[in-house]
Structures are given as C-alpha cells and as structure tokens.
Amino acid sequence: MTTREAVGLLAKQLKDEWVVATTGYTSRDLQAGADRPGNFYMIGSMGLAASVGLGLALSRPDRRVAVFDGDGSVLMGLGGLATIGALKPANLIHVVFDNEVFASTGNQPTYSGSVGLDALASASGYAAVRRVESQAEMEKAWRELKGREGPVFLLVKCQPTSGKPSERVKLGPEEITARFMEEIHAK
C-alpha cells in the first residue's frame, strides 16, 4: 500500500482519538481522508509531532491521542521516542508511516531501511510495538493497539505515493490551533 492509502485507511478507523499529524504529505493525506476538529496538522515543524502528541497525552490522560508520523520526521526527532518511552503515557498510540523517503521534498531516501524504527521504539520502552506491511495487518494491529495501555508504536511499511499529492492543508497554523483548542476544551 502507498502512504496515502495507509493514512486514508487509518483515518477511516478514527473514532474519538485526537490526532497529531506530522508536517507534509501525512497531514495532507489525513485531511483528505478525514478532516475533523480533532486533527492537529503540524505545518512546517518536522520532527516534532511525537513531542506535541506526548504533551497532549500527558495533559489529557482521559483521552486517547494518536500521532501520525513519518520515518523522516521520527529520524529527525529521535529524542521523542526516548522521552515517550521514559514517561510512558498510557493513552498514546504512535503510528509511523515508513516509506523510506522524505516524500514532501522530492523522495530523497531516509535511513529507515537500515535503521529499524520499531527496534528503536522497543528499546525506548514503548509498551507494545508492531510492524505491518499490508492493509489487513495494519487494520488488525490498529484495533489491537488501541485497546492496549501505552505507549504503543505501530510501524506501517508502505510505498511512496506517486502522482499528484493531496491538497495542501486548507487552514493556516492559527486556524488549526484555534479549531483544535476548541475541540479539546469542549471534551
């Protein structure tokens, strides 16, 4: 499956989880698959989705928080894995869509083909780690991990999306923040 297909499939599985999506095509694909006030699109801040998701999970332990991340972003912010593993938020599910490229900037290769991000998450102390390579495996792992105490990590191996990218996120950073803040304060 392509990254866009994987993000779109998981977007359809979302219920009441709040989602922090990394910058670039992941945010675009999430918006295309299921735009909603509970999505926080990280525009222009690569490498920080896991840290923002961690802060949200720690501040609201009553709500499930999902981070939709990319391999390049995780590699840029490796400290986020260790911090999540150390602080152990029970309500955090960290999904990494690993297509082994920096898709948004021209498909330059990342190092995730030789650096096992799932092994790094496990070594960092995540409570459960799964690696999947198909739609059926991904959907099964998502259902399983959502029911587990976290932090949990789902590595989705996928292919880069070809063709025209999904539409840019329609909202500006201030609008994304205001919409998301309204959502989290309402619940």
mmCIF file of the C-alpha atoms, coordinates in Angstrom:
data_MODEL
# 
_entry.id   MODEL 
# 
loop_
_atom_site.group_PDB 
_atom_site.id 
_atom_site.type_symbol 
_atom_site.label_atom_id 
_atom_site.label_alt_id 
_atom_site.label_comp_id 
_atom_site.label_asym_id 
_atom_site.label_entity_id 
_atom_site.label_seq_id 
_atom_site.pdbx_PDB_ins_code 
_atom_site.Cartn_x 
_atom_site.Cartn_y 
_atom_site.Cartn_z 
_atom_site.occupancy 
_atom_site.B_iso_or_equiv 
_atom_site.pdbx_formal_charge 
_atom_site.auth_seq_id 
_atom_site.auth_comp_id 
_atom_site.auth_asym_id 
_atom_site.auth_atom_id 
_atom_site.pdbx_PDB_model_num 
ATOM 1   C CA . MET A 1 1   ? 0.000   0.000  0.000  1.00 0.00 ? 1   MET A CA 1 
ATOM 2   C CA . THR A 1 2   ? 1.082   3.567  -0.542 1.00 0.00 ? 2   THR A CA 1 
ATOM 3   C CA . THR A 1 3   ? 1.454   6.085  2.250  1.00 0.00 ? 3   THR A CA 1 
ATOM 4   C CA . ARG A 1 4   ? -1.684  7.901  1.114  1.00 0.00 ? 4   ARG A CA 1 
ATOM 5   C CA . GLU A 1 5   ? -3.663  4.663  1.131  1.00 0.00 ? 5   GLU A CA 1 
ATOM 6   C CA . ALA A 1 6   ? -2.379  3.725  4.592  1.00 0.00 ? 6   ALA A CA 1 
ATOM 7   C CA . VAL A 1 7   ? -3.139  7.151  6.101  1.00 0.00 ? 7   VAL A CA 1 
ATOM 8   C CA . GLY A 1 8   ? -6.572  7.181  4.465  1.00 0.00 ? 8   GLY A CA 1 
ATOM 9   C CA . LEU A 1 9   ? -7.417  3.710  5.752  1.00 0.00 ? 9   LEU A CA 1 
ATOM 10  C CA . LEU A 1 10  ? -6.469  4.588  9.324  1.00 0.00 ? 10  LEU A CA 1 
ATOM 11  C CA . ALA A 1 11  ? -8.256  7.932  9.050  1.00 0.00 ? 11  ALA A CA 1 
ATOM 12  C CA . LYS A 1 12  ? -11.471 5.997  8.451  1.00 0.00 ? 12  LYS A CA 1 
ATOM 13  C CA . GLN A 1 13  ? -10.845 3.999  11.645 1.00 0.00 ? 13  GLN A CA 1 
ATOM 14  C CA . LEU A 1 14  ? -10.672 7.097  13.841 1.00 0.00 ? 14  LEU A CA 1 
ATOM 15  C CA . LYS A 1 15  ? -13.398 7.495  16.423 1.00 0.00 ? 15  LYS A CA 1 
ATOM 16  C CA . ASP A 1 16  ? -12.778 9.960  19.239 1.00 0.00 ? 16  ASP A CA 1 
ATOM 17  C CA . GLU A 1 17  ? -8.968  9.911  19.199 1.00 0.00 ? 17  GLU A CA 1 
ATOM 18  C CA . TRP A 1 18  ? -7.185  13.223 18.901 1.00 0.00 ? 18  TRP A CA 1 
ATOM 19  C CA . VAL A 1 19  ? -4.564  13.048 16.161 1.00 0.00 ? 19  VAL A CA 1 
ATOM 20  C CA . VAL A 1 20  ? -1.336  14.987 15.838 1.00 0.00 ? 20  VAL A CA 1 
ATOM 21  C CA . ALA A 1 21  ? -0.111  14.618 12.239 1.00 0.00 ? 21  ALA A CA 1 
ATOM 22  C CA . THR A 1 22  ? 3.419   15.358 11.146 1.00 0.00 ? 22  THR A CA 1 
ATOM 23  C CA . THR A 1 23  ? 4.126   18.029 8.591  1.00 0.00 ? 23  THR A CA 1 
ATOM 24  C CA . GLY A 1 24  ? 3.956   17.465 4.863  1.00 0.00 ? 24  GLY A CA 1 
ATOM 25  C CA . TYR A 1 25  ? 2.090   14.786 2.990  1.00 0.00 ? 25  TYR A CA 1 
ATOM 26  C CA . THR A 1 26  ? 0.943   12.955 6.125  1.00 0.00 ? 26  THR A CA 1 
ATOM 27  C CA . SER A 1 27  ? -1.091  15.992 7.201  1.00 0.00 ? 27  SER A CA 1 
ATOM 28  C CA . ARG A 1 28  ? -2.394  16.442 3.673  1.00 0.00 ? 28  ARG A CA 1 
ATOM 29  C CA . ASP A 1 29  ? -3.402  12.796 3.404  1.00 0.00 ? 29  ASP A CA 1 
ATOM 30  C CA . LEU A 1 30  ? -5.114  12.862 6.803  1.00 0.00 ? 30  LEU A CA 1 
ATOM 31  C CA . GLN A 1 31  ? -7.057  15.964 5.820  1.00 0.00 ? 31  GLN A CA 1 
ATOM 32  C CA . ALA A 1 32  ? -8.125  14.241 2.579  1.00 0.00 ? 32  ALA A CA 1 
ATOM 33  C CA . GLY A 1 33  ? -9.123  11.065 4.427  1.00 0.00 ? 33  GLY A CA 1 
ATOM 34  C CA . ALA A 1 34  ? -10.914 12.521 7.451  1.00 0.00 ? 34  ALA A CA 1 
ATOM 35  C CA . ASP A 1 35  ? -10.623 16.226 8.172  1.00 0.00 ? 35  ASP A CA 1 
ATOM 36  C CA . ARG A 1 36  ? -12.079 16.963 11.586 1.00 0.00 ? 36  ARG A CA 1 
ATOM 37  C CA . PRO A 1 37  ? -11.512 19.330 14.524 1.00 0.00 ? 37  PRO A CA 1 
ATOM 38  C CA . GLY A 1 38  ? -9.731  16.544 16.448 1.00 0.00 ? 38  GLY A CA 1 
ATOM 39  C CA . ASN A 1 39  ? -6.829  16.586 13.954 1.00 0.00 ? 39  ASN A CA 1 
ATOM 40  C CA . PHE A 1 40  ? -3.848  18.832 14.634 1.00 0.00 ? 40  PHE A CA 1 
ATOM 41  C CA . TYR A 1 41  ? -1.812  19.347 11.482 1.00 0.00 ? 41  TYR A CA 1 
ATOM 42  C CA . MET A 1 42  ? 1.847   20.145 12.177 1.00 0.00 ? 42  MET A CA 1 
ATOM 43  C CA . ILE A 1 43  ? 2.646   22.580 9.398  1.00 0.00 ? 43  ILE A CA 1 
ATOM 44  C CA . GLY A 1 44  ? 6.332   23.399 8.994  1.00 0.00 ? 44  GLY A CA 1 
ATOM 45  C CA . SER A 1 45  ? 7.592   21.648 12.112 1.00 0.00 ? 45  SER A CA 1 
ATOM 46  C CA . MET A 1 46  ? 9.164   18.387 11.033 1.00 0.00 ? 46  MET A CA 1 
ATOM 47  C CA . GLY A 1 47  ? 10.337  16.084 13.790 1.00 0.00 ? 47  GLY A CA 1 
ATOM 48  C CA . LEU A 1 48  ? 8.021   17.410 16.493 1.00 0.00 ? 48  LEU A CA 1 
ATOM 49  C CA . ALA A 1 49  ? 4.722   15.539 16.100 1.00 0.00 ? 49  ALA A CA 1 
ATOM 50  C CA . ALA A 1 50  ? 5.692   12.886 18.661 1.00 0.00 ? 50  ALA A CA 1 
ATOM 51  C CA . SER A 1 51  ? 6.664   15.537 21.214 1.00 0.00 ? 51  SER A CA 1 
ATOM 52  C CA . VAL A 1 52  ? 3.450   17.509 20.698 1.00 0.00 ? 52  VAL A CA 1 
ATOM 53  C CA . GLY A 1 53  ? 1.431   14.298 20.925 1.00 0.00 ? 53  GLY A CA 1 
ATOM 54  C CA . LEU A 1 54  ? 3.268   13.382 24.125 1.00 0.00 ? 54  LEU A CA 1 
ATOM 55  C CA . GLY A 1 55  ? 2.440   16.731 25.704 1.00 0.00 ? 55  GLY A CA 1 
ATOM 56  C CA . LEU A 1 56  ? -1.213  16.362 24.755 1.00 0.00 ? 56  LEU A CA 1 
ATOM 57  C CA . ALA A 1 57  ? -1.352  12.780 26.072 1.00 0.00 ? 57  ALA A CA 1 
ATOM 58  C CA . LEU A 1 58  ? 0.221   13.781 29.386 1.00 0.00 ? 58  LEU A CA 1 
ATOM 59  C CA . SER A 1 59  ? -2.077  16.761 29.833 1.00 0.00 ? 59  SER A CA 1 
ATOM 60  C CA . ARG A 1 60  ? -5.224  14.774 29.000 1.00 0.00 ? 60  ARG A CA 1 
ATOM 61  C CA . PRO A 1 61  ? -4.769  11.196 30.244 1.00 0.00 ? 61  PRO A CA 1 
ATOM 62  C CA . ASP A 1 62  ? -8.538  10.711 29.902 1.00 0.00 ? 62  ASP A CA 1 
ATOM 63  C CA . ARG A 1 63  ? -8.336  10.835 26.077 1.00 0.00 ? 63  ARG A CA 1 
ATOM 64  C CA . ARG A 1 64  ? -6.646  8.604  23.508 1.00 0.00 ? 64  ARG A CA 1 
ATOM 65  C CA . VAL A 1 65  ? -4.031  10.505 21.485 1.00 0.00 ? 65  VAL A CA 1 
ATOM 66  C CA . ALA A 1 66  ? -2.655  9.213  18.183 1.00 0.00 ? 66  ALA A CA 1 
ATOM 67  C CA . VAL A 1 67  ? 0.425   10.560 16.452 1.00 0.00 ? 67  VAL A CA 1 
ATOM 68  C CA . PHE A 1 68  ? 0.547   10.063 12.684 1.00 0.00 ? 68  PHE A CA 1 
ATOM 69  C CA . ASP A 1 69  ? 4.248   10.360 11.925 1.00 0.00 ? 69  ASP A CA 1 
ATOM 70  C CA . GLY A 1 70  ? 6.679   9.697  9.098  1.00 0.00 ? 70  GLY A CA 1 
ATOM 71  C CA . ASP A 1 71  ? 10.010  7.916  9.086  1.00 0.00 ? 71  ASP A CA 1 
ATOM 72  C CA . GLY A 1 72  ? 11.952  11.067 8.192  1.00 0.00 ? 72  GLY A CA 1 
ATOM 73  C CA . SER A 1 73  ? 10.249  13.004 10.955 1.00 0.00 ? 73  SER A CA 1 
ATOM 74  C CA . VAL A 1 74  ? 10.976  10.325 13.557 1.00 0.00 ? 74  VAL A CA 1 
ATOM 75  C CA . LEU A 1 75  ? 14.607  10.169 12.498 1.00 0.00 ? 75  LEU A CA 1 
ATOM 76  C CA . MET A 1 76  ? 14.821  13.957 12.816 1.00 0.00 ? 76  MET A CA 1 
ATOM 77  C CA . GLY A 1 77  ? 13.418  13.888 16.361 1.00 0.00 ? 77  GLY A CA 1 
ATOM 78  C CA . LEU A 1 78  ? 14.736  10.649 17.877 1.00 0.00 ? 78  LEU A CA 1 
ATOM 79  C CA . GLY A 1 79  ? 14.680  12.149 21.352 1.00 0.00 ? 79  GLY A CA 1 
ATOM 80  C CA . GLY A 1 80  ? 10.892  11.977 21.182 1.00 0.00 ? 80  GLY A CA 1 
ATOM 81  C CA . LEU A 1 81  ? 10.986  8.169  21.201 1.00 0.00 ? 81  LEU A CA 1 
ATOM 82  C CA . ALA A 1 82  ? 13.146  8.035  24.316 1.00 0.00 ? 82  ALA A CA 1 
ATOM 83  C CA . THR A 1 83  ? 11.059  10.649 26.114 1.00 0.00 ? 83  THR A CA 1 
ATOM 84  C CA . ILE A 1 84  ? 7.799   8.854  25.300 1.00 0.00 ? 84  ILE A CA 1 
ATOM 85  C CA . GLY A 1 85  ? 9.304   5.558  26.460 1.00 0.00 ? 85  GLY A CA 1 
ATOM 86  C CA . ALA A 1 86  ? 10.508  7.112  29.701 1.00 0.00 ? 86  ALA A CA 1 
ATOM 87  C CA . LEU A 1 87  ? 7.289   8.979  30.554 1.00 0.00 ? 87  LEU A CA 1 
ATOM 88  C CA . LYS A 1 88  ? 5.010   6.121  29.451 1.00 0.00 ? 88  LYS A CA 1 
ATOM 89  C CA . PRO A 1 89  ? 1.713   7.848  28.640 1.00 0.00 ? 89  PRO A CA 1 
ATOM 90  C CA . ALA A 1 90  ? -0.867  5.069  28.758 1.00 0.00 ? 90  ALA A CA 1 
ATOM 91  C CA . ASN A 1 91  ? -3.126  6.838  26.253 1.00 0.00 ? 91  ASN A CA 1 
ATOM 92  C CA . LEU A 1 92  ? -0.642  7.358  23.379 1.00 0.00 ? 92  LEU A CA 1 
ATOM 93  C CA . ILE A 1 93  ? -0.520  5.424  20.114 1.00 0.00 ? 93  ILE A CA 1 
ATOM 94  C CA . HIS A 1 94  ? 2.347   6.399  17.819 1.00 0.00 ? 94  HIS A CA 1 
ATOM 95  C CA . VAL A 1 95  ? 1.855   5.409  14.166 1.00 0.00 ? 95  VAL A CA 1 
ATOM 96  C CA . VAL A 1 96  ? 4.796   5.785  11.791 1.00 0.00 ? 96  VAL A CA 1 
ATOM 97  C CA . PHE A 1 97  ? 4.150   5.564  8.059  1.00 0.00 ? 97  PHE A CA 1 
ATOM 98  C CA . ASP A 1 98  ? 7.531   4.374  6.801  1.00 0.00 ? 98  ASP A CA 1 
ATOM 99  C CA . ASN A 1 99  ? 8.024   4.788  3.053  1.00 0.00 ? 99  ASN A CA 1 
ATOM 100 C CA . GLU A 1 100 ? 11.811  5.225  3.403  1.00 0.00 ? 100 GLU A CA 1 
ATOM 101 C CA . VAL A 1 101 ? 11.794  8.673  1.764  1.00 0.00 ? 101 VAL A CA 1 
ATOM 102 C CA . PHE A 1 102 ? 11.311  12.355 2.522  1.00 0.00 ? 102 PHE A CA 1 
ATOM 103 C CA . ALA A 1 103 ? 8.249   12.439 0.271  1.00 0.00 ? 103 ALA A CA 1 
ATOM 104 C CA . SER A 1 104 ? 7.324   16.108 0.645  1.00 0.00 ? 104 SER A CA 1 
ATOM 105 C CA . THR A 1 105 ? 10.695  17.349 -0.559 1.00 0.00 ? 105 THR A CA 1 
ATOM 106 C CA . GLY A 1 106 ? 11.277  15.067 -3.543 1.00 0.00 ? 106 GLY A CA 1 
ATOM 107 C CA . ASN A 1 107 ? 11.592  11.464 -2.297 1.00 0.00 ? 107 ASN A CA 1 
ATOM 108 C CA . GLN A 1 108 ? 15.163  11.687 -1.044 1.00 0.00 ? 108 GLN A CA 1 
ATOM 109 C CA . PRO A 1 109 ? 15.916  8.457  0.852  1.00 0.00 ? 109 PRO A CA 1 
ATOM 110 C CA . THR A 1 110 ? 15.803  8.318  4.639  1.00 0.00 ? 110 THR A CA 1 
ATOM 111 C CA . TYR A 1 111 ? 17.789  5.778  6.657  1.00 0.00 ? 111 TYR A CA 1 
ATOM 112 C CA . SER A 1 112 ? 14.779  3.833  7.885  1.00 0.00 ? 112 SER A CA 1 
ATOM 113 C CA . GLY A 1 113 ? 15.643  0.973  5.545  1.00 0.00 ? 113 GLY A CA 1 
ATOM 114 C CA . SER A 1 114 ? 18.742  0.279  7.629  1.00 0.00 ? 114 SER A CA 1 
ATOM 115 C CA . VAL A 1 115 ? 17.638  1.727  10.988 1.00 0.00 ? 115 VAL A CA 1 
ATOM 116 C CA . GLY A 1 116 ? 14.745  -0.251 12.443 1.00 0.00 ? 116 GLY A CA 1 
ATOM 117 C CA . LEU A 1 117 ? 12.361  2.324  13.852 1.00 0.00 ? 117 LEU A CA 1 
ATOM 118 C CA . ASP A 1 118 ? 10.338  -0.441 15.510 1.00 0.00 ? 118 ASP A CA 1 
ATOM 119 C CA . ALA A 1 119 ? 13.517  -1.668 17.241 1.00 0.00 ? 119 ALA A CA 1 
ATOM 120 C CA . LEU A 1 120 ? 14.247  1.893  18.408 1.00 0.00 ? 120 LEU A CA 1 
ATOM 121 C CA . ALA A 1 121 ? 10.717  2.219  19.828 1.00 0.00 ? 121 ALA A CA 1 
ATOM 122 C CA . SER A 1 122 ? 11.066  -1.100 21.621 1.00 0.00 ? 122 SER A CA 1 
ATOM 123 C CA . ALA A 1 123 ? 14.467  -0.114 23.031 1.00 0.00 ? 123 ALA A CA 1 
ATOM 124 C CA . SER A 1 124 ? 12.981  3.210  24.136 1.00 0.00 ? 124 SER A CA 1 
ATOM 125 C CA . GLY A 1 125 ? 10.406  1.481  26.331 1.00 0.00 ? 125 GLY A CA 1 
ATOM 126 C CA . TYR A 1 126 ? 7.141   1.504  24.386 1.00 0.00 ? 126 TYR A CA 1 
ATOM 127 C CA . ALA A 1 127 ? 4.742   -0.998 25.963 1.00 0.00 ? 127 ALA A CA 1 
ATOM 128 C CA . ALA A 1 128 ? 3.914   -2.669 22.644 1.00 0.00 ? 128 ALA A CA 1 
ATOM 129 C CA . VAL A 1 129 ? 5.441   -2.416 19.173 1.00 0.00 ? 129 VAL A CA 1 
ATOM 130 C CA . ARG A 1 130 ? 4.058   -3.800 15.909 1.00 0.00 ? 130 ARG A CA 1 
ATOM 131 C CA . ARG A 1 131 ? 5.425   -3.738 12.363 1.00 0.00 ? 131 ARG A CA 1 
ATOM 132 C CA . VAL A 1 132 ? 2.985   -4.272 9.493  1.00 0.00 ? 132 VAL A CA 1 
ATOM 133 C CA . GLU A 1 133 ? 3.239   -4.379 5.722  1.00 0.00 ? 133 GLU A CA 1 
ATOM 134 C CA . SER A 1 134 ? -0.326  -4.894 4.491  1.00 0.00 ? 134 SER A CA 1 
ATOM 135 C CA . GLN A 1 135 ? -3.749  -3.330 4.881  1.00 0.00 ? 135 GLN A CA 1 
ATOM 136 C CA . ALA A 1 136 ? -5.136  -6.330 6.760  1.00 0.00 ? 136 ALA A CA 1 
ATOM 137 C CA . GLU A 1 137 ? -2.173  -6.396 9.166  1.00 0.00 ? 137 GLU A CA 1 
ATOM 138 C CA . MET A 1 138 ? -2.432  -2.641 9.726  1.00 0.00 ? 138 MET A CA 1 
ATOM 139 C CA . GLU A 1 139 ? -6.144  -2.653 10.494 1.00 0.00 ? 139 GLU A CA 1 
ATOM 140 C CA . LYS A 1 140 ? -5.762  -5.621 12.861 1.00 0.00 ? 140 LYS A CA 1 
ATOM 141 C CA . ALA A 1 141 ? -2.783  -4.050 14.651 1.00 0.00 ? 141 ALA A CA 1 
ATOM 142 C CA . TRP A 1 142 ? -4.625  -0.703 14.965 1.00 0.00 ? 142 TRP A CA 1 
ATOM 143 C CA . ARG A 1 143 ? -7.611  -2.357 16.638 1.00 0.00 ? 143 ARG A CA 1 
ATOM 144 C CA . GLU A 1 144 ? -5.349  -4.338 18.956 1.00 0.00 ? 144 GLU A CA 1 
ATOM 145 C CA . LEU A 1 145 ? -3.073  -1.469 19.929 1.00 0.00 ? 145 LEU A CA 1 
ATOM 146 C CA . LYS A 1 146 ? -5.956  0.955  20.542 1.00 0.00 ? 146 LYS A CA 1 
ATOM 147 C CA . GLY A 1 147 ? -7.109  -1.363 23.306 1.00 0.00 ? 147 GLY A CA 1 
ATOM 148 C CA . ARG A 1 148 ? -3.709  -1.656 24.981 1.00 0.00 ? 148 ARG A CA 1 
ATOM 149 C CA . GLU A 1 149 ? -2.180  0.511  27.624 1.00 0.00 ? 149 GLU A CA 1 
ATOM 150 C CA . GLY A 1 150 ? 0.533   2.589  26.028 1.00 0.00 ? 150 GLY A CA 1 
ATOM 151 C CA . PRO A 1 151 ? 2.603   3.982  24.862 1.00 0.00 ? 151 PRO A CA 1 
ATOM 152 C CA . VAL A 1 152 ? 2.250   1.796  21.792 1.00 0.00 ? 152 VAL A CA 1 
ATOM 153 C CA . PHE A 1 153 ? 4.014   2.003  18.430 1.00 0.00 ? 153 PHE A CA 1 
ATOM 154 C CA . LEU A 1 154 ? 2.759   0.909  15.024 1.00 0.00 ? 154 LEU A CA 1 
ATOM 155 C CA . LEU A 1 155 ? 5.256   0.911  12.150 1.00 0.00 ? 155 LEU A CA 1 
ATOM 156 C CA . VAL A 1 156 ? 3.459   0.798  8.812  1.00 0.00 ? 156 VAL A CA 1 
ATOM 157 C CA . LYS A 1 157 ? 5.825   -0.107 5.981  1.00 0.00 ? 157 LYS A CA 1 
ATOM 158 C CA . CYS A 1 158 ? 4.476   1.383  2.775  1.00 0.00 ? 158 CYS A CA 1 
ATOM 159 C CA . GLN A 1 159 ? 5.460   2.652  -0.641 1.00 0.00 ? 159 GLN A CA 1 
ATOM 160 C CA . PRO A 1 160 ? 5.800   6.327  -1.521 1.00 0.00 ? 160 PRO A CA 1 
ATOM 161 C CA . THR A 1 161 ? 2.676   7.724  -3.136 1.00 0.00 ? 161 THR A CA 1 
ATOM 162 C CA . SER A 1 162 ? 3.052   8.524  -6.818 1.00 0.00 ? 162 SER A CA 1 
ATOM 163 C CA . GLY A 1 163 ? 1.186   11.143 -8.759 1.00 0.00 ? 163 GLY A CA 1 
ATOM 164 C CA . LYS A 1 164 ? -0.244  14.417 -7.595 1.00 0.00 ? 164 LYS A CA 1 
ATOM 165 C CA . PRO A 1 165 ? -0.124  14.932 -3.800 1.00 0.00 ? 165 PRO A CA 1 
ATOM 166 C CA . SER A 1 166 ? -3.217  15.508 -1.714 1.00 0.00 ? 166 SER A CA 1 
ATOM 167 C CA . GLU A 1 167 ? -4.368  19.108 -1.408 1.00 0.00 ? 167 GLU A CA 1 
ATOM 168 C CA . ARG A 1 168 ? -2.428  21.347 0.982  1.00 0.00 ? 168 ARG A CA 1 
ATOM 169 C CA . VAL A 1 169 ? -3.975  21.758 4.418  1.00 0.00 ? 169 VAL A CA 1 
ATOM 170 C CA . LYS A 1 170 ? -6.685  24.363 3.943  1.00 0.00 ? 170 LYS A CA 1 
ATOM 171 C CA . LEU A 1 171 ? -6.275  26.048 7.313  1.00 0.00 ? 171 LEU A CA 1 
ATOM 172 C CA . GLY A 1 172 ? -3.378  28.233 8.420  1.00 0.00 ? 172 GLY A CA 1 
ATOM 173 C CA . PRO A 1 173 ? -1.437  27.471 11.619 1.00 0.00 ? 173 PRO A CA 1 
ATOM 174 C CA . GLU A 1 174 ? -3.504  29.885 13.732 1.00 0.00 ? 174 GLU A CA 1 
ATOM 175 C CA . GLU A 1 175 ? -6.772  28.404 12.441 1.00 0.00 ? 175 GLU A CA 1 
ATOM 176 C CA . ILE A 1 176 ? -5.567  24.842 13.016 1.00 0.00 ? 176 ILE A CA 1 
ATOM 177 C CA . THR A 1 177 ? -4.607  25.730 16.576 1.00 0.00 ? 177 THR A CA 1 
ATOM 178 C CA . ALA A 1 178 ? -7.857  27.569 17.344 1.00 0.00 ? 178 ALA A CA 1 
ATOM 179 C CA . ARG A 1 179 ? -10.012 24.752 15.926 1.00 0.00 ? 179 ARG A CA 1 
ATOM 180 C CA . PHE A 1 180 ? -8.073  22.088 17.820 1.00 0.00 ? 180 PHE A CA 1 
ATOM 181 C CA . MET A 1 181 ? -8.083  24.036 21.097 1.00 0.00 ? 181 MET A CA 1 
ATOM 182 C CA . GLU A 1 182 ? -11.842 24.480 20.825 1.00 0.00 ? 182 GLU A CA 1 
ATOM 183 C CA . GLU A 1 183 ? -12.188 20.706 20.295 1.00 0.00 ? 183 GLU A CA 1 
ATOM 184 C CA . ILE A 1 184 ? -10.054 19.724 23.272 1.00 0.00 ? 184 ILE A CA 1 
ATOM 185 C CA . HIS A 1 185 ? -11.665 22.228 25.611 1.00 0.00 ? 185 HIS A CA 1 
ATOM 186 C CA . ALA A 1 186 ? -15.146 21.052 24.610 1.00 0.00 ? 186 ALA A CA 1 
ATOM 187 C CA . LYS A 1 187 ? -14.422 17.479 25.699 1.00 0.00 ? 187 LYS A CA 1 
# 
